[in-house]
Amino acid sequence: MTRVPRKTTPDLMSHRQRIAGDSVLSRACGIRDLRRHPLKQIYGIVWIALAILLVGCGTVATPVWQAPTETETRAIGQEAAAPTLKATSLPTDTPIPPTTTDTPQPTATSTPEPTLTPEPTATEILSPLDRMVSMRDPQKGAILFETFQETAGTGYSCANCHSATSEEKLVGPGLLNIKSRALTRVEGQSAAEYIYNSIVDPKEIVVEDYDPELMPDNWSEIYTNLEIFDIVAYLLTLEGDGAGSG
């Protein structure tokens, strides 16, 4: 069978709802019967209002501190370490006034006088004999001058008849400074040529006051030409102060 619900009137429904609400409030507030206690009914209403307020607003959350992450810490450190850039204006070049410099006036330079170039002197042309004597050894000639030769006449040395340290006459003329005197004996002959001819041919030119027979005439047979050139080279070195003339 189908059960047909009973129809209730609006008054009856509102009455039942009011009774049910009283029961809910009574259970929420711990009041068994609000209708029997008016003061408790007021307390109940207050508790209900507080409950509704708490439910609507929620509870106040206690703040929980959280440590900053590594990325946040690095960002904060970079911001603190970054220097604050200050806008500085670039220095402007201060114009320097041009200084006036005195231009040196050209000074008159004196033209040097041309120097006279000396004329080239005539180079003495040596004869073949002079060149041969210039290449010989005077020290060897000094030894030959002192050497006694048994085959020279009756046995003589050049030093027996001629002094090498004086112009004074010994048997023959002294030979000191013979170079300068020989240049005046025969025109056109050098000192070396005159001395050489006097040794190899003593009778060709005879000095005044000297006996031509006293001078051996075989020296060219005793000494070679080169040895006679050594003696002439030695005699050309005999220079110095000496008394007398020869």
Stockholm file with secondary structure:
# STOCKHOLM 1.0

chainA/1-246         MTRVPRKTTPDLMSHRQRIAGDSVLSRACGIRDLRRHPLKQIYGIVWIALAILLVGCGTVATPVWQAPTETETRAIGQEAAAPTLKATSLPTDTPIPPTTTDTPQPTATSTPEPTLTPEPTATEILSPLDRMVSMRDPQKGAILFETFQETAGTGYSCANCHSATSEEKLVGPGLLNIKSRALTRVEGQSAAEYIYNSIVDPKEIVVEDYDPELMPDNWSEIYTNLEIFDIVAYLLTLEGDGAGSG
#=GR chainA/1-246 SS CCCCCCCCCHHHHHHHHHHHHHHHHHHHHTCSCTTTCHHHHHHHHHHHHHHHHHHHHCCCCCCCCCCCCHHHHHHHHHHHHSCCCCCCCCCCCCCCCCCCCCCCCCCCCCCCCCCCCCCCCCCCCCCHHHHHHHTSCHHHHHHHHHCCBTTSTTSBCHHHHCCSSCSSCSSSCCCTTHHHHHTTTSTTCCHHHHHHHHHHCTTTSCCTTCCTTSSCSCHHHHSCHHHHHHHHHHHTTCCSCCSSCC
#=GC SS_cons         CCCCCCCCCHHHHHHHHHHHHHHHHHHHHTCSCTTTCHHHHHHHHHHHHHHHHHHHHCCCCCCCCCCCCHHHHHHHHHHHHSCCCCCCCCCCCCCCCCCCCCCCCCCCCCCCCCCCCCCCCCCCCCCHHHHHHHTSCHHHHHHHHHCCBTTSTTSBCHHHHCCSSCSSCSSSCCCTTHHHHHTTTSTTCCHHHHHHHHHHCTTTSCCTTCCTTSSCSCHHHHSCHHHHHHHHHHHTTCCSCCSSCC
//
